[in-house]
């Protein structure tokens, strides 16, 4: 890439980002209801003379000197949010700036990443002689792993070989991410009056089965993500005290590492249990980028650290090499009085640009 003289200073990019984030916070954008934030995002790009394309509530654009013979790097994050935590003390739809923080629903997850990636795209938009095209896609339905977000849009995007997924990572590189496998199970037994002997009690049998799988260790341990984690997240049986129920049902939340596909993990769990099991989906698989990838090496070169992420994101449904990096802290996501530090956004823009300058 030729030396780029951006039309914007870092201070101007930061101010643009804060202005946009305040607007987005004050527009409700629950999953499947993101139209109004998508319009605001369109307006931002229009203000900077950048043409965009729309697919449902997904907004995307390519760099000014796009070359269809070149591969593309994708800048991606989401503009939908979860519903406000019931413990909020502030108005979740009011952007409040105080003590170096910007409060509001979606400020940290993933508004900070969105506005930082938008400014990064703006910085590189007019650059010539890039090794890669630059594509930005600000998408919908991430919080519910919906079907009308990046998964639906991705086939329309031009020759993407690397996706940079914006999520709060304190601008360190999540080089691997656990997949998500949700399993519903049922243990059958013999219904009876509670006063009589019953050696086929569905609840007791289910407890034994669950205790076994919760103590089970998958044989392969990931260098990036450690062990596969199985959590019992729901159980139900019985409607009255004097009746032994016919069945006991339960739900397992399984965080799968890069050592297994979701289908492989499911088959192992099924072979270890006596209950009848059904996976809700196999879509959300683990992801990984190699340590020697140029983007990872560029991040390390400027002092960023690498780690494996236990939380899931749209990486799970992006069918190419990807890395997760963004301003903010995932521990603040989905919490009451969510916030991001103003300085984190400025740092985010700066680090995105510095890494990409080494890659593009």
HELIX and SHEET records of a PDB file:
HELIX    1   1 UNK A   10  UNK A   25  1                                  16    
HELIX    2   2 UNK A   35  UNK A   47  1                                  13    
HELIX    3   3 UNK A  107  UNK A  111  3                                   5    
HELIX    4   4 UNK A  112  UNK A  124  1                                  13    
HELIX    5   5 UNK A  142  UNK A  144  5                                   3    
HELIX    6   6 UNK A  150  UNK A  153  1                                   4    
HELIX    7   7 UNK A  154  UNK A  156  5                                   3    
HELIX    8   8 UNK A  202  UNK A  215  1                                  14    
HELIX    9   9 UNK A  262  UNK A  272  1                                  11    
HELIX   10  10 UNK A  294  UNK A  301  1                                   8    
HELIX   11  11 UNK A  314  UNK A  317  5                                   4    
HELIX   12  12 UNK A  330  UNK A  332  5                                   3    
HELIX   13  13 UNK A  342  UNK A  359  1                                  18    
SHEET    1   A 6 UNK A  53  UNK A  55  0                                        
SHEET    2   A 6 UNK A  58  UNK A  62 -1                                        
SHEET    3   A 6 UNK A 133  UNK A 139 -1                                        
SHEET    4   A 6 UNK A  72  UNK A  78  1                                        
SHEET    5   A 6 UNK A 160  UNK A 165  1                                        
SHEET    6   A 6 UNK A 322  UNK A 324  1                                        
SHEET    1   B 3 UNK A  96  UNK A  98  0                                        
SHEET    2   B 3 UNK A 101  UNK A 103 -1                                        
SHEET    3   B 3 UNK A 339  UNK A 341 -1                                        
SHEET    1   C 3 UNK A 287  UNK A 288  0                                        
SHEET    2   C 3 UNK A 173  UNK A 177 -1                                        
SHEET    3   C 3 UNK A 306  UNK A 309  1                                        
SHEET    1   D 4 UNK A 229  UNK A 236  0                                        
SHEET    2   D 4 UNK A 247  UNK A 256 -1                                        
SHEET    3   D 4 UNK A 179  UNK A 188 -1                                        
SHEET    4   D 4 UNK A 276  UNK A 279 -1                                        
SHEET    1   E 2 UNK A 192  UNK A 193  0                                        
SHEET    2   E 2 UNK A 243  UNK A 244 -1                                        
END                                                                             
